[in-house]
Amino acid sequence: MKIIVGRLSGFCAGVTFTVNKAKEVLKEKNTVYCLGEIVHNESVVKMLENEDMVTVESIDEVPNGGNVIFRAHGEAEEVYNKAKKRDINVIDLTCGKVRRIHLDVQREKENKFIIIIGKKTHPETIGTQGFAGENCIVIEAVSEVEKAYELFKKSNLNKAYVVSQTTFSSKKFYEITKEIMECFKEAQVNINNTICDATEKRQDEVERISKDVDKMIIIGGKNSSNTKELAVISEKNCNKVYLVQDKNDLTSINFNKNDIIGIVSGASTPKNDVCEIKEYIENKTIKNLS
Ligand code: SF4
């Protein structure tokens, strides 16, 4: 058996910063609330909740004067305003790259129609949209470009500004922006590819590895869109792709001694989980042989 582990697996820089900073803050303060799961990884969430972090779904659940973490995905402007009004202490761990997009759309919305390419339900996209004002649309497919153009025309603006969710698929981004350039040819369109380079490199690595293996193991949370995207990329090259959260999800998979296995993870999976899964597969195969 040969196992190829993606070199770029494990937390991305933004998630590493968020988790480390959260650990520090939890040592200094009593209860600290976190708006949404700090990362899409159960063991990391549990570890921090054991240190007195409380995950909430809405800022309304944080008591006046409490402490709240804004995670790497970022939050909408309205959420910052609500926190300020209620004297809530915001520990802002928004990734710097996401914050830059907020500032960009905030500036450009003054005279441009904003198009955000990303998953409509993704927290990062919702946060960015919350800085982009009324003249904005979120699209995630080529088929939605026409609708964007209709709204653009209604806005009476003659310029458009395009950004992307940082973890969106590079391939889909290029397809959608190509269509935008075609459909918006009368307008002045500014395209800012804000896909994070860490995401692009990870997707490229997965594309390469999945071409050379019999089975591909993708580790990440059920709700992690960047992890799901890695599975979609792998499925084009490999017909045995398994999206798993931890080693318990591997029990029904048969590993053979001649298998070449690829292991990669999404940006919110710690490197430790990747090593644990590799070890589990090695041990399981040895047991099957003996
Ligand atoms: S994927 Fe990139 S932009 Fe998103 S949190 Fe990680 S480093 Fe930041």
Residues whose N, C-alpha, C, O or C-beta is under 5 A from the ligand:
A	BS01	SF4	C12 A13 G14 V15 A72 C95 K97 V98 T166 C196 A198 A267
